[in-house]
Amino acid sequence: QVQLVESGGGLVQPGGSLRLSCTASGIIVSSKFMAWYRQAPGKQREWVAGISRGGSTNYADSVKGRFAISRDSAANTVFLQMNSLKPEDTGVYYCKSTSVAVDYWGKGTLVTVSS
């Protein structure tokens, strides 16, 4: 059974940092395309960042230069380092695993950026 469990969310002031984690079981993260998405209140879920099996990374324009996606193969975990956070980064952040056959989603972790 595949599980993706996100953690690391919380309340942070504008300009602050958080690191989100997505720990996987039932899949090997380094063999999948892994991504982070977020959903702000009242808005559609949007893609934030992705990391390929080969380690290439890409980012939405809104987070480029502030966020960094990475993975730890030994821990079977994907991270999202978020710096210079803005109120518009507020939302529930989800981890997603993509393959040809099936996609898996975690249940999300809430990030609130507010003073």
N, C-alpha and C positions, 0 to 999 in steps of 0.2 A: 504494500500500500504506500502510495506516494504522499508525503507531507512536506509542505513548505511552511516554516514558522518564522514570521517576522518579529523582530524586537528592536528596541532602541529608541522608539518614539517618545515624545514628551512635550513639555512646554519649554520654549526657549525664547529669549528676547531677540528682536531684530539685530542682525549682525553676528549672532551666535552660531554655534556649530552643533551638529549631531552626527552620530554614525549609526546607521541602521544595519541590521544583520538579517540575513535570510538563511536559516539552517535547513538543509534538505535531508530527507530520508526516503529511501526507495528509488532514488535516482542519483546519478553522479553529475554534479553541477558542471564539471569540466567537459562533459560530453554533450552538453546542451547549450543552446542559446538561452542565456538568462537575462532577464530584464526587470527593471523597476517601473512601476506605473504609480500614478497618484490620482486621487479624486477629491476635489475641493467641494465644500458644501454647495449643493444646488447645481453642480456642473458635471459634465461627463468625465469618465476616467480618461486620463491621458498618459501617453508614454513619456518616460523621463530619461532613461538611460538603458543601454544594453551592452552585454559583453558576449563575444562569440566564443566558439570552442577553441579557436586559435588565440584568444586573448585580446582581439581587437575590440575597442570600445567606441561607442558613439552616444551622443547626447542631444536632447532637445535644446533648441536655441535659448530657451528661457533659463536653462541651468548651466549652459556651457561656461567653463571657467570657474564655476563655483562648486559643482558636484563632481565626484569621482566614483566610478564603479570599479570594484575589484573582486577577486575571489581568493579563497584559501582552499586549495584542493584537499589538503590533509584534514581540514575541518569540515569539508563539504559545505562550505558557507560562502555566500555572496554578500558583499558589503556595499553600502552607499554612504560615502562620506559627504556630508553637506555642510558647506561653509558659507559665510556671508548671507545667512538666511534672511528672507524677506517675509512680510506678512502674507504675500500672495503664494508662498510655498506651503501654506497651511493646507492640510488635507490628510486623508488616509493613504498611506503608502503600501503598495502591494508588490509582492515578488511574483514573477511568472517564469515558468520553464516552458520552452517551446521546442517541439520536435516535429518531424513529419507526421507522426502518428497522432499525437495528442498534446494538448497544453494543460499545464497545472498552475493553479493559483493558490497563494496563501490567503489568510484571512485578513491581513493588513495590520498596520500599526499607525496610530494617530500621531501626527506632528502638528503642533500648534505654535505659530510664531506670533508672539504678541508681547507688548510691553505692559 
